[in-house]
């Protein structure tokens, strides 16, 4: 199948948007006559501001970006310090012309002019949406032009643009799309801590979104992916387990299809237990028996059915830390300690039997 050219696709999309916006610009007015036919009742004066903007838009829709740019740039040079009601529309139009010409980075200056100088105009939301489209393209691999060549990564700019969109139109469908695009970008780039945080923000801000199921799953997998091994911090595992319970409650029928099964919970339990066992080794290696004993007892209490729990009980017995009360109730009944010592971020091998 032939691959679609992104530049041609964007130009076609802009053409459609401009066609839909023609009523706002009032290029021509049509009314139904008695026979039920559309009759033109008004045509803008081609020498007036409205007519010149309308002509530039017509040229853009026809694909003549050079002529459209010349008209709108000339108009802006004459009117940029005026109070013309067409200024916001003109800056937006020139941004669209630049984007259609492949100069989307230059177009951002005109879109920013609309956003910062004309926040109450009808063009404001359109300019924000244009920046969302450009930012999304950068995050999907479009490179920024430098000296006419696309050689510079636009990802940093893309992230910034999508963050601005959410600030400028909070709660809107445009901001929802920006939040999800940004979270997906972090997920693709394996920036899993940022991805988990962004999906969390998305779920908080858009609890009724049709993309809620996807965001919940991605947030679970992002937290699981953050766990690098028992020698590292296992906070992500704890959060992932809580998120899994939430997902199973919200989407019980989808949990199995999404791989959210008891087997996954068991693997999480084993990983979390292994991380606590590594922490106990770290304390033992430094001669901190009190902290090691508390870590081992908490491990055995919280993860009683894991291999690490069996080793923890064996270690407690080896060092004489297993008390009669512990033996009566078994590993699962070991006392709970609220004052557990701070767990090290990087554990090392210690002295465990």
Secondary structure, 3 states (H helix, E strand, C coil): CCCCCHHHHHHHHHHHHHHHCHHHHCCEEEEECCCCCEEEEEECCCCCHHHHHHHHHHHHHCCCHHHHHHHHHHHHHHHCCCCCCCHHHHHHHHHHHHHHCCCHHHHHHHHHHHHHHCCCCCHHHHHHHHHHHHHHHHHCCCEEEECCEEEEECHHHHHHHHHHHHHHCCCCHHHHHHHHHHHHHHHHCCCHHHHHHHHHHHHHHCCCCCCHHHHHHHHHHHHHHCCCCCCCCCHHHHHHHHHHHHHHHHCHHHHCCCCCCHHHHHHHHHHHHHHHHHHHHHHHHCCCHHHHHHHHHHHHHHCCCCHHHHHHHHHHHHCCCCCHHHHHHCHHHCCCCCCCCCCCCCCCCCCCC
